[in-house]
Amino acid sequence: MIGQEQVYARLKELNIDFHYLEHPPAPSIEIGRQYWEHLPGIHCKNLFFRNHKGNRHYLVVFHCEQNLAIRDLELKLRQGKLSFASEKRLLNYLGLQPGSVSPFGLINDLDNHVYVFLDQKLKNFEFLSFHPNDNRASLTISSRDFIRFMESSGNDFEWLELY
Protein backbone atom coordinates (compact mmCIF):
# COMPACT_ATOMS: atom_id res chain seq x y z
CA MET A 1 0.00 0.00 0.00
CA ILE A 2 1.11 3.52 -0.77
CA GLY A 3 1.73 5.82 2.20
CA GLN A 4 3.86 5.86 5.32
CA GLU A 5 4.03 2.47 6.99
CA GLN A 6 3.64 4.16 10.39
CA VAL A 7 0.13 5.28 9.37
CA TYR A 8 -0.99 1.73 8.71
CA ALA A 9 0.75 0.47 11.86
CA ARG A 10 -1.06 3.08 14.00
CA LEU A 11 -4.43 2.29 12.43
CA LYS A 12 -3.85 -1.41 13.05
CA GLU A 13 -2.75 -0.73 16.63
CA LEU A 14 -5.97 1.24 17.21
CA ASN A 15 -8.06 -1.41 15.42
CA ILE A 16 -9.30 1.19 12.92
CA ASP A 17 -10.77 -0.11 9.69
CA PHE A 18 -10.29 1.95 6.55
CA HIS A 19 -11.16 2.02 2.88
CA TYR A 20 -8.05 2.34 0.68
CA LEU A 21 -7.86 3.86 -2.79
CA GLU A 22 -4.76 4.24 -4.96
CA HIS A 23 -4.84 6.96 -7.60
CA PRO A 24 -2.48 9.18 -9.59
CA PRO A 25 -0.88 12.00 -7.56
CA ALA A 26 -3.53 14.38 -6.20
CA PRO A 27 -1.61 17.33 -4.73
CA SER A 28 -4.70 19.55 -4.74
CA ILE A 29 -8.42 19.25 -4.07
CA GLU A 30 -9.15 20.14 -7.70
CA ILE A 31 -7.12 17.19 -8.98
CA GLY A 32 -8.25 14.79 -6.26
CA ARG A 33 -11.99 15.30 -6.87
CA GLN A 34 -11.84 13.15 -10.00
CA TYR A 35 -10.57 10.17 -7.98
CA TRP A 36 -12.63 10.51 -4.82
CA GLU A 37 -16.11 10.29 -6.29
CA HIS A 38 -16.48 6.62 -5.30
CA LEU A 39 -15.07 7.01 -1.79
CA PRO A 40 -17.60 7.05 1.01
CA GLY A 41 -17.74 10.24 3.07
CA ILE A 42 -15.94 13.49 2.35
CA HIS A 43 -12.35 14.36 1.71
CA CYS A 44 -10.83 16.93 4.03
CA LYS A 45 -8.70 19.95 3.27
CA ASN A 46 -5.65 20.18 5.53
CA LEU A 47 -3.71 23.42 5.80
CA PHE A 48 -0.46 23.85 7.72
CA PHE A 49 0.24 27.29 9.20
CA ARG A 50 2.80 29.02 11.40
CA ASN A 51 2.32 32.03 13.61
CA HIS A 52 4.05 35.35 12.97
CA LYS A 53 7.00 34.53 15.24
CA GLY A 54 7.40 31.07 13.68
CA ASN A 55 7.39 29.32 17.06
CA ARG A 56 3.89 27.79 16.84
CA HIS A 57 2.47 25.59 14.09
CA TYR A 58 -1.12 24.68 13.34
CA LEU A 59 -2.92 22.12 11.25
CA VAL A 60 -6.40 23.22 10.20
CA VAL A 61 -8.78 20.51 8.93
CA PHE A 62 -12.12 21.13 7.24
CA HIS A 63 -14.43 19.94 4.42
CA CYS A 64 -12.64 20.07 1.06
CA GLU A 65 -15.50 21.97 -0.59
CA GLN A 66 -15.11 24.92 1.80
CA ASN A 67 -12.77 27.85 1.40
CA LEU A 68 -11.35 29.93 4.21
CA ALA A 69 -9.69 33.31 3.90
CA ILE A 70 -6.59 33.52 6.07
CA ARG A 71 -7.81 36.76 7.66
CA ASP A 72 -11.10 35.11 8.65
CA LEU A 73 -9.17 32.14 9.98
CA GLU A 74 -6.94 34.41 12.06
CA LEU A 75 -10.03 35.91 13.68
CA LYS A 76 -11.54 32.49 14.40
CA LEU A 77 -8.38 30.88 15.76
CA ARG A 78 -7.16 33.89 17.78
CA GLN A 79 -3.51 32.94 17.29
CA GLY A 80 -2.33 36.21 15.77
CA LYS A 81 -1.10 36.65 12.23
CA LEU A 82 -0.83 33.36 10.33
CA SER A 83 1.00 32.38 7.18
CA PHE A 84 1.45 29.10 5.38
CA ALA A 85 4.37 27.19 6.84
CA SER A 86 7.32 26.54 4.54
CA GLU A 87 8.09 23.23 2.90
CA LYS A 88 11.02 22.89 5.32
CA ARG A 89 8.74 23.36 8.36
CA LEU A 90 6.19 20.92 6.93
CA LEU A 91 8.89 18.28 6.58
CA ASN A 92 10.40 19.08 9.99
CA TYR A 93 7.18 18.95 12.02
CA LEU A 94 4.92 16.56 10.10
CA GLY A 95 7.38 14.64 7.92
CA LEU A 96 5.32 15.55 4.85
CA GLN A 97 5.75 17.01 1.40
CA PRO A 98 3.43 19.72 0.02
CA GLY A 99 0.29 18.19 -1.48
CA SER A 100 0.27 15.34 1.05
CA VAL A 101 -0.73 17.24 4.20
CA SER A 102 -2.89 15.10 6.46
CA PRO A 103 -3.65 14.63 10.16
CA PHE A 104 -1.88 11.29 9.75
CA GLY A 105 1.32 13.37 9.60
CA LEU A 106 0.94 13.85 13.36
CA ILE A 107 2.55 10.42 13.80
CA ASN A 108 5.81 12.15 12.77
CA ASP A 109 5.39 14.97 15.32
CA LEU A 110 7.13 13.18 18.17
CA ASP A 111 7.25 16.32 20.33
CA ASN A 112 3.52 17.01 19.81
CA HIS A 113 4.41 20.53 18.69
CA VAL A 114 1.59 21.00 16.15
CA TYR A 115 -1.77 22.24 17.45
CA VAL A 116 -4.80 21.08 15.45
CA PHE A 117 -8.03 22.94 14.71
CA LEU A 118 -10.86 20.77 13.40
CA ASP A 119 -14.03 22.12 11.89
CA GLN A 120 -17.03 21.18 14.02
CA LYS A 121 -19.01 20.28 10.88
CA LEU A 122 -16.76 17.26 10.25
CA LYS A 123 -18.62 15.52 13.06
CA ASN A 124 -21.72 15.53 10.82
CA PHE A 125 -20.18 13.12 8.33
CA GLU A 126 -20.03 9.38 8.87
CA PHE A 127 -16.72 8.99 7.02
CA LEU A 128 -13.71 11.26 6.47
CA SER A 129 -10.98 10.82 3.87
CA PHE A 130 -7.30 11.80 4.01
CA HIS A 131 -4.06 10.97 2.22
CA PRO A 132 -1.93 8.40 4.10
CA ASN A 133 0.91 10.98 4.02
CA ASP A 134 1.32 10.38 0.28
CA ASN A 135 -0.94 12.00 -2.30
CA ARG A 136 -1.04 8.90 -4.50
CA ALA A 137 -3.59 7.25 -2.20
CA SER A 138 -6.54 8.12 0.01
CA LEU A 139 -7.90 6.46 3.14
CA THR A 140 -11.43 6.77 4.48
CA ILE A 141 -12.15 6.13 8.15
CA SER A 142 -15.21 6.69 10.26
CA SER A 143 -15.53 10.04 12.01
CA ARG A 144 -15.61 8.17 15.32
CA ASP A 145 -12.33 6.42 14.49
CA PHE A 146 -10.81 9.71 13.34
CA ILE A 147 -11.46 11.14 16.81
CA ARG A 148 -9.81 8.06 18.33
CA PHE A 149 -6.80 8.59 16.06
CA MET A 150 -6.58 12.25 17.10
CA GLU A 151 -6.79 11.35 20.79
CA SER A 152 -3.99 8.81 20.33
CA SER A 153 -1.72 11.32 18.59
CA GLY A 154 -0.85 13.19 21.77
CA ASN A 155 -1.27 16.50 19.93
CA ASP A 156 -3.62 19.10 21.37
CA PHE A 157 -6.67 19.76 19.24
CA GLU A 158 -9.99 21.53 19.39
CA TRP A 159 -13.22 21.64 17.43
CA LEU A 160 -14.38 25.04 16.13
CA GLU A 161 -17.02 26.50 13.81
CA LEU A 162 -14.65 27.50 11.00
CA TYR A 163 -17.19 28.69 8.42
WOLINNOR-V864533 format. One record per helix or strand of 3 or more residues. SS is the DSSP state (H for helix, E for strand). FROM is the first residue (numbers start at 1). TO is the last residue. Records with the same first field share a line. If there is no record, write none. Layout:
SS=FROM-TO  FROM-TO
//
This chain:
H=5-13  29-36  70-77  87-94  103-108  120-124  143-153
E=19-22  42-51  57-63  82-84  115-119  127-130  137-142  157-160
//
